[in-house]
Amino acid sequence: MNNAGSDEADAWSRARHGDPDAFTLLFDAHRDRVFGHALRLVRQPHDAEDVTAMVFLEAWRRRDAVRVVDGSIIAWLLVTANNTVHNLERSKRRHRAALARMPEPAHEPDHADGVVAGLDNRDRDRRVRDAFAHLSAADQNVITLCVLEELPLAEAARTLGVPLGTIKSRLSRAKRRLGDLALAPATTPALEGGAE
């Protein structure tokens, strides 16, 4: 010890009565040995540092329980290091077991892409609805039957009472108008479809 005429038992007696300087002397005298012992047990320097800190915290907290053997507290510190490591290992096992019992978290996709797509789709859908509303009744009918309901052209022709060729030309023209109206700039007023 650095203080002349002071032995470890005397320093511990003073530390036991709350003398922080005496406790610091003991810490300085034994920390490397406690750390080395802890490192042999836990193998990771940062874990050994934690164990060392907990051992000396226990020594301070339980000053009345520390035993001085042959004028030294090192044996008590080393046994306390063993107990601290066992407690830490038990705690880690419990933590791992608790994690193992937990169900795997469901993968949650990033909702930002869906929100952006929804906003894009909402704008697109609004533009298509507006464009559809500006088509003539004949164009709306042919788009409804052939595109939205996916009826065969022949069935749409029979439903509307027109020849198959008329349905084909109306459908082509209606798709073109719908596309032009849907893609028109929002500030440009859309024009209704022309005569058949």
N, C-alpha and C positions, 0 to 999 in steps of 0.2 A: 504494500500500500504506500501511497506517496506521503502521508502524514507520519512524520517520525514519532516513534513511541506508541503508535496506534495499531492494534492488531484487528483482524477481521471480526472477531467476536465483539470487541468494543465498538467497532463501527456499526455492526448490526444492532447492538443494544441501543445506540443512539438513533439509528434509522427506525428501529421499532417504536421509538417514542416520537416519531414524526420529523426527524431531522433529515431534510431533503439532501443536504450536502453529504451526509454520511451514506445515504442511499446511492447517490451519484458515484461515490468512491467504489461501492460494491458493484454497481452496474459496470463501471469502467474496468474493474478487475475481472469480471466473469462473462461479459457479453460475448467475447470472441469464442470462448469455450462452449457456451450455450448455443451460439449460432452454428458452430462446427458440428455439434451433436445433432441439432435440428436439421442441418443440411444432409447429414447421413441418413436421416429418417425420411425426409420429404423430397429430397433430390433437386428441388427447385429453389434457387437463391431467394426469390421474392417470397415463397412460402416459408422458407427458413427465417427470413426477416420478420414475417408476421408471427411465427411461433415465438421467436426471441422476445418480441415486444409483448406478447401475451404472457409469457413466463414472468417477465419483470413486473408487468401490471399486477399479476396475481401475487407476486412477492410483496408488493406495496399494499395491495388491497387486503391481503391475509397476513399481515405482519405478525400477528400473534400466533399464527399456526406454523410459521417457518421454524425448522429445527436447525440448530447449529450443532454440527457433528465434527469433533476434533478441531474446533475453532473455526469452521468454515460452513458456509451455506451452499456450497457448490453441489453437494449431493441432492439437497432439496430442490435446487434449480433444475438439475438434470432429470430428476424423477418428474417434476412438474412439466418439463419439456415433453417427456414421454406421454404423460396424460393429455397434454394439450394436443399433440399430434394425433393420439387415438380419438379424441373428441372431434377434431377437424375431419379425420377420415370417416368417422361415423356420420357426421353432418353431411359430408359429400355423398356418401352412399345413400342417405335418406333423400337428399336432393335429387340424385340420379334416379332413384326408385320412384319418387313423386313425378318426375318428368316422364318416366317410362309409362306411368299409368295414365298420363294425360292423352287424350285423343290427338291425333295429328291435326294441325290446323288446316282447314280447307283453304285451298288456293283461291285467293281473291284476285281476279284480274284487275288491272288498273282501270278504274271507271272513267278516267279522264278521256280516253279514246272514245268511249261510248257517248260521253256527253258531247264531245266535239262532233262526232258523227251524227248524233241526234239533232244538234243545232243545224248542221249542214243539211240533213235530211228534212228537217222541218221547213227550212227555207226553200229547198228544192220542191217539197210536196206542195207548199203554198203556191209557188210559181206554176207548177203543173195544174193545180186546181183552178187557179185564175185563168190560165191559158185554155183549159178545157171549157170553162164557162163562156169564153169568147168565141168558141167554135159554133158553127151553124148547127141546127138540130140534126140534120142529116149526118154531119161529121161526128157529132157526139154519139149518135146511134151506132155508126159503123165502128167507132173506137170502142164503145161499150161492148158490143157483141164479139168483135174479132180480136181485140187486144185484152181488154179487162176480163171478159168471160171466156176467151179462147175458143169460141165456137168455130167449127169449120166454115170456110167461106161459103160453101153451098148452102149450109143451114142458115147463115146470116142472110143470104140472098133470098131464100124462101121466106124467112121471117119478115124481111122488109118488102117483099114482093117486087124485087128488081132482078134483072139478069145477073148472072155470075160475073160477067165482065164489068158491069157497073159497080159491083161491090169491090172488085179489085182496084179499079181506078179511084173510087171514093176513098178506100182505105189508104192508098198511097198518098193521095192529096191530103187527107185528114192527118196522117202522121207528120207530113211535112209542115203543115200549118201549126200543129200542136208543138212541134219542135221549135219552129220559128218564134211562136208566141212565148214559149217557156224560156227561151234563151234571150228574148228581147230585154234590153236594159229596163230596169224598174221604173225609170223616169219617162220612158217612152210609152204613151198609151197604146195598148194592144188593139188591133183592129179586128172586127168580127170577120169570120170566113165569108168568102164571096158566094155568089149564086152557084148552084150546082151545074 
